């Protein structure tokens, strides 16, 4: 396949990002922002038209002289996102402005291994292709539920992903689709999704805490993901809460994730169903297994055991988050992930602990909120990740 076109200098890259984030703009408005002469701006925009990355879109209202032409990203631009979780896959295709044009997903156990899971992701992408949504893939962003070497595009010793260690995800999908590919931790993609289209659009420094099968944290500093030296920043699920706690999937004892990830909550709910909670026992009998959603259902029905499990979990999360807030001093904390579907009972407990235990200066004006992007944060973030790369220029 022919590699998609890329910007040829920093001016073109900045113009593409402006059009992605702000939508169609007149040439005059673009000139005001990028501070190029009218002739230089015309040269750069005309070249982007030739590359098939932008196109004209009519005339703007007059600003006192000749009406300026409106420019927009080409409607044929397409970015693909694979959001691979512990128990599910979501695949989406977006346009250049990162509007989701198609989104499909299914349940899938990441423990089946890289080849099986990635083949399923490609099959789902094929469904979107069959709908005529993908004239060409300009780039693909992939999130996986474990530590990732961002430089190498592969997971590294992921605790809940047997068979994935150092599997060349980026290279495998890049060869399959013939486009640039980037791979990151799924929580980082969710944070990018919130930055682009969610509650963090106007916040430069924030934390996104995902509570799903595991627990992770996306760290955004000055509008960019902070990954750390090797890519493992934000792996808060393996911060120790209690030396005498349960054994975690990572092999250590007492990690936060072992107390209140989705798997831990299901474990504790099943134990409670054996005698403490008739409502959880009934749900177990009906469904054959218990999930965080079932705990939420029991709590909504007034089951005191389910309420206690939620509060205990929220207290553990709040305990770890309080330290992070005092250390990092974010402008916003977003709680997301499947277990976050427990809603305001969980959020209230987390808030209570953080506000009580963190430094007052750090929490005096700190919102702690539930994500409003539902299941799209990861795929929007995947498209944002790869579009940042495609709409960039690095001199050879």
C-alpha positions in Angstrom: 0.0 0.0 0.0 1.1 3.6 -0.6 1.8 5.5 2.6 -0.6 8.4 3.2 0.7 11.9 2.7 2.2 13.8 5.6 2.9 17.6 6.1 6.3 18.7 4.7 7.2 21.4 7.2 6.2 22.8 10.6 3.9 25.4 9.1 1.8 22.8 7.3 1.7 20.6 10.5 0.5 23.5 12.6 -2.2 24.3 10.0 -3.4 20.7 10.0 -3.7 20.7 13.8 -5.6 24.0 13.9 -8.1 22.7 11.3 -8.5 19.4 13.3 -9.1 21.2 16.6 -10.9 24.3 15.5 -12.7 23.1 12.4 -12.9 24.9 9.0 -11.4 28.4 9.1 -10.9 31.2 6.6 -7.5 31.8 5.2 -7.5 35.2 6.9 -8.2 33.6 10.3 -5.5 31.0 9.8 -3.1 33.7 8.9 -3.9 35.6 12.1 -3.0 32.5 14.2 0.1 31.1 12.4 1.5 34.6 11.6 2.5 33.8 8.1 2.4 36.4 5.2 -0.5 36.1 2.9 1.7 34.7 0.1 3.5 32.2 2.3 0.2 31.0 3.8 -1.2 30.5 0.3 1.9 28.5 -0.7 1.5 26.2 2.3 -2.2 25.7 1.9 -2.0 25.1 -1.8 0.6 22.4 -1.1 -1.7 20.8 1.5 -4.4 20.8 -1.2 -2.1 19.0 -3.6 -1.2 16.4 -0.9 -5.0 15.7 -0.5 -5.0 16.8 3.2 -7.1 20.0 2.9 -9.6 21.5 0.5 -11.5 24.7 -0.1 -15.0 25.0 1.4 -16.5 28.2 0.0 -16.1 31.8 1.0 -16.1 33.4 4.5 -18.0 36.6 5.4 -16.3 39.8 4.3 -14.0 41.5 6.8 -14.1 44.7 4.9 -12.4 43.7 1.6 -12.3 40.6 -0.6 -13.9 37.6 1.0 -11.4 35.1 2.2 -11.7 31.4 1.2 -12.6 28.8 3.8 -10.3 25.9 4.3 -11.1 22.5 5.9 -9.5 19.2 6.3 -10.2 16.7 3.5 -13.3 14.8 4.2 -11.5 11.7 2.9 -9.1 11.7 5.9 -9.5 8.7 8.1 -8.0 7.6 11.4 -8.6 4.2 13.0 -8.5 3.4 16.7 -8.3 0.0 18.5 -9.2 0.2 22.2 -8.3 -3.2 23.5 -9.4 -3.8 27.1 -9.0 -6.8 29.4 -12.4 -8.1 28.4 -13.4 -6.2 25.3 -12.4 -4.7 22.0 -13.7 -1.4 20.5 -12.8 -0.3 17.0 -13.7 3.1 15.5 -13.0 5.2 12.5 -12.9 9.0 12.6 -12.6 11.8 10.1 -9.8 14.3 10.3 -11.6 16.3 12.9 -11.8 13.1 15.0 -15.6 12.8 14.7 -16.5 9.2 15.1 -18.0 7.9 11.8 -18.3 4.3 12.9 -17.8 2.3 16.1 -18.1 -1.4 16.7 -17.1 -3.6 19.6 -17.4 -7.0 21.2 -16.5 -9.0 24.3 -13.0 -10.5 24.0 -10.6 -11.8 26.6 -7.2 -10.3 26.2 -5.7 -13.5 27.7 -6.4 -15.3 24.4 -3.1 -13.7 23.2 -1.9 -11.1 20.8 -2.5 -12.9 17.5 -6.1 -13.9 18.3 -7.1 -10.5 19.8 -5.5 -8.4 17.0 -7.1 -10.7 14.4 -10.5 -10.0 16.0 -9.8 -6.3 16.0 -9.0 -6.4 12.3 -12.2 -8.4 11.6 -14.1 -5.6 13.4 -12.4 -3.0 11.2 -13.4 -5.0 8.2 -17.0 -4.5 9.1 -16.5 -0.7 9.1 -14.6 -1.0 5.8 -17.5 -3.0 4.3 -19.8 0.0 5.2 -17.7 2.2 2.9 -16.4 4.3 5.8 -12.6 3.9 5.0 -11.4 5.1 1.6 -7.9 5.0 3.0 -6.4 4.7 6.5 -4.1 7.6 7.3 -3.1 6.3 10.7 -4.0 3.9 13.5 -3.9 4.4 17.3 -4.0 1.3 19.5 -4.5 1.1 23.3 -3.8 -2.1 25.3 -4.4 -2.7 29.1 -0.8 -3.0 30.3 2.6 -1.3 30.3 3.8 -0.2 26.9 7.2 0.7 25.5 5.9 3.7 23.5 9.2 3.9 21.5 9.0 0.3 20.4 5.3 0.0 20.0 4.8 -3.1 22.1 3.6 -4.2 25.6 6.3 -5.1 28.1 5.6 -7.7 30.9 1.9 -6.8 31.1 0.5 -8.5 34.2 -3.0 -9.4 32.8 -1.9 -10.0 29.2 -0.2 -13.5 28.9 1.4 -14.0 25.6 1.7 -10.3 24.8 5.1 -9.5 26.2 7.2 -7.7 23.5 4.8 -8.7 20.8 5.4 -6.2 18.0 1.9 -4.7 17.9 2.9 -1.5 16.0 4.8 -3.3 13.3 2.2 -6.1 12.8 -0.7 -3.7 12.4 1.4 -1.2 10.4 2.2 -3.9 7.8 -1.4 -5.1 7.7 -2.9 -1.6 7.2 -0.1 0.2 5.4 -0.2 3.3 7.6 1.6 4.8 10.6 0.7 3.1 13.9 1.2 4.1 17.5 0.6 1.9 20.6 0.0 3.1 24.1 -1.5 2.1 27.4 -5.3 2.2 27.1 -5.6 4.7 30.0 -3.4 7.2 28.2 -5.7 7.0 25.2 -8.7 7.7 27.5 -6.9 10.7 28.9 -6.3 12.0 25.3 -9.9 11.4 24.5 -11.0 13.6 27.5 -8.4 16.2 26.4 -9.9 16.4 22.9 -13.6 15.9 23.4 -14.4 15.5 27.1 -14.4 17.4 30.4 -10.6 18.2 30.2 -10.8 20.3 27.0 -9.8 23.4 28.8 -7.5 21.8 31.4 -3.8 21.4 30.8 -2.9 19.4 33.9 -5.1 16.5 35.0 -5.4 12.9 36.0 -7.7 10.3 34.5 -8.2 7.2 36.8 -9.6 4.2 35.0 -11.1 1.6 37.2 -11.8 -1.5 35.1 -10.5 -5.0 35.4 -7.4 -3.3 36.5 -6.7 0.3 37.7 -4.5 2.8 35.9 -3.9 6.5 35.7 -3.4 8.8 32.7 -1.2 11.8 33.5 -1.5 14.9 31.4 1.1 17.7 31.9 0.8 20.9 30.0 -1.6 19.3 27.5 0.5 16.2 26.8 0.6 12.7 28.1 3.4 12.1 30.6 4.7 8.5 30.1 7.9 8.5 32.2 11.3 7.3 31.2 10.2 3.8 30.1 6.5 4.2 29.5 5.2 2.9 32.8 4.1 6.2 34.5 0.6 6.0 35.9 0.5 2.3 36.8 -1.2 3.1 40.1 -3.0 -0.2 40.4 0.2 -1.6 41.7 0.8 0.9 44.4 0.7 -1.1 47.7 -2.2 -0.3 50.0 -1.7 -3.0 52.7 1.3 -5.3 53.1 -1.2 -8.1 54.3 -3.6 -7.6 51.4 -4.6 -10.1 48.7 -2.1 -11.3 46.1 -2.2 -9.2 42.9 -1.9 -10.4 39.3 1.5 -8.8 39.3 2.7 -11.2 42.0 2.9 -8.8 44.8 0.6 -8.6 47.8 -1.7 -5.7 48.8 -1.8 -3.7 45.5 -4.7 -1.3 45.0 -5.8 -3.4 42.0 -6.0 -6.5 44.2 -8.4 -4.6 46.5 -10.7 -2.9 44.0 -10.2 -3.7 40.3 -13.1 -5.2 38.6 -11.7 -8.8 39.1 -11.3 -8.0 42.8 -14.8 -6.7 43.2 -16.2 -9.7 41.5 -14.2 -11.9 43.8 -15.5 -10.1 46.9 -19.0 -10.1 45.7 -19.0 -13.8 45.0 -17.7 -14.4 48.5 -20.5 -12.2 50.0 -23.0 -14.1 47.9 -22.2 -17.3 49.8 -24.0 -16.0 53.0 -23.8 -12.3 53.7 -26.0 -11.0 50.8 -29.2 -12.7 49.6 -29.4 -10.2 46.7 -25.9 -10.9 45.4 -26.7 -14.6 45.8 -29.8 -14.2 43.7 -27.9 -12.3 41.0 -25.2 -15.0 41.0 -27.8 -17.7 40.6 -29.4 -15.9 37.7 -26.2 -14.9 35.8 -23.7 -17.5 36.8 -21.1 -14.9 37.8 -21.0 -11.5 39.4 -19.6 -8.3 37.9 -19.2 -4.7 39.1 -22.5 -4.0 37.3 -24.3 -6.6 39.5 -22.8 -5.0 42.6 -24.2 -1.7 41.5 -27.6 -3.2 40.9 -27.6 -4.7 44.4 -26.5 -1.4 46.0 -29.3 0.5 44.1 -31.7 -2.0 45.6 -30.5 -1.2 49.1 -28.3 -4.2 49.7 -26.0 -3.1 52.6 -23.2 -5.6 51.6 -23.0 -4.2 48.1 -22.9 -0.6 49.4 -20.1 -1.6 51.8 -18.1 -3.2 49.0 -18.4 0.0 46.9 -17.4 2.3 49.9 -14.4 0.1 50.8 -13.2 0.2 47.2 -13.7 3.9 46.9 -11.8 4.4 50.2 -8.8 2.5 48.8 -8.8 4.4 45.6 -9.2 7.7 47.4 -6.2 6.7 49.7 -3.9 6.3 46.7 -5.4 9.3 44.8 -4.9 11.6 47.8 -1.2 11.1 47.7 -1.1 11.7 43.9 -3.1 14.9 44.3 -0.8 16.2 46.9 2.2 15.3 44.8 1.0 16.4 41.4 -1.5 19.2 42.2 -3.8 18.6 39.1 -6.5 20.9 37.9 -9.0 18.0 37.5 -9.5 14.4 38.3 -11.7 12.2 36.0 -12.9 8.8 37.1 -13.6 6.4 34.2 -13.8 2.7 33.3 -16.3 0.0 33.7 -16.2 0.0 37.5 -16.8 3.7 37.5 -20.3 2.8 36.3 -21.0 2.2 40.0 -21.6 6.0 39.8 -22.0 8.5 42.6 -21.8 6.2 45.5 -18.2 5.4 44.4 -17.5 8.9 43.5 -18.7 10.3 46.8 -16.4 8.0 48.8 -13.3 8.8 46.6 -14.0 12.6 47.0 -14.4 12.3 50.7 -11.1 10.6 51.2 -9.2 12.8 48.8 -10.6 16.1 50.1 -9.9 14.9 53.7 -6.4 13.5 53.2 -4.8 15.7 50.5 -3.1 19.0 51.1 -5.7 21.8 51.3 -4.0 24.0 48.8 -4.2 21.1 46.3 -7.9 20.4 46.8 -9.2 23.9 47.4 -10.5 24.1 43.8 -10.2 20.5 42.5 -13.1 18.9 40.7 -13.3 15.1 40.9 -15.8 14.0 38.3 -17.1 11.0 36.4 -16.2 10.8 32.7 -19.1 11.8 30.4 -17.6 10.1 27.3 -19.0 6.7 28.1 -17.4 4.1 25.9 -15.8 6.5 23.4 -12.9 8.0 25.3 -10.5 5.3 24.3 -11.2 5.4 20.6 -11.3 9.2 20.4 -8.0 9.2 22.2 -6.5 6.6 19.9 -7.5 8.8 16.9 -6.0 11.9 18.7 -2.8 10.0 19.4 -2.2 9.0 15.8 -3.4 12.3 14.3 -0.9 14.2 16.5 1.8 12.0 14.9 0.4 12.3 11.3 -0.1 16.0 11.6 3.5 16.6 12.7 6.8 17.3 10.9 10.2 16.0 11.9 13.1 17.0 9.7 15.1 14.0 8.4 
